Amino acid sequence: ELLDAWAEVVPRGVPVALGWQGLLRELTAGQRTVRRPPRRSALLSRADIVGVSRFDVGPQTTLESLRALLHPHATLLLTEGSLGGLVFRVEAGGRYQVRRYPAIPAHREVDATGAGDVFLATLLATRAQPRLAGRQGLGGDLRLSAASASLVVEAPGLNGVPERPQIAARMRESLRSGARSAG
């Protein structure tokens, strides 16, 4: 729901994460929300990490069409709720890497609002400070992000936003149960 002018607010060289879903909706007071097709924008062109739900882009949208909208070296998170999701990293020359990651199950689902945003914020934090993911190896950033997102759905609104001790406990629980991040 931001205007493209915001793309110039953050200085070059500073990582930008974009929760794309708000830009894919047409909001009109008193009317149903209408889905917009993904398209190029200054904000998207500036984003280093882009998060969006598979449900926000619609079934007709191909992964190739989404990839084509990203700048070289951008990362796209395509979340799929309790199914986990896909991570795309665009490389020079138009090549890209695709990696599936599993969800970490929530104990119960009360309110899924914000789970993708918390996933995205956690991933950005681990990219800025890799030590946050600990010694998880390849995919530790995704596992930490999935743990955070699994906690946020267990309570309504901001009450579900987890703190570090809760995330650490969920990570330990997921490792004991055998949940593994795709690598």
Number of C-alpha atoms within 10 A of each C-alpha: 12 9 10 14 9 11 18 11 8 11 9 10 6 9 14 18 21 21 19 22 21 15 21 18 17 13 14 9 6 6 8 9 12 11 16 15 13 19 13 11 14 13 19 24 15 22 23 20 26 23 23 21 18 18 12 20 21 13 8 7 13 10 14 8 11 16 19 13 15 24 18 18 17 22 23 25 26 23 25 16 20 14 13 17 19 18 19 21 20 20 14 9 7 12 11 15 10 14 14 19 21 20 24 28 19 18 10 11 14 14 14 18 15 17 23 26 21 21 25 26 20 23 27 21 16 19 15 12 11 14 13 17 23 12 9 15 10 12 17 23 24 28 28 25 28 33 28 31 31 29 25 27 24 20 17 15 14 11 10 21 20 20 10 10 9 13 20 16 12 22 23 11 14 18 14 10 10 8 15 16 23 14 12
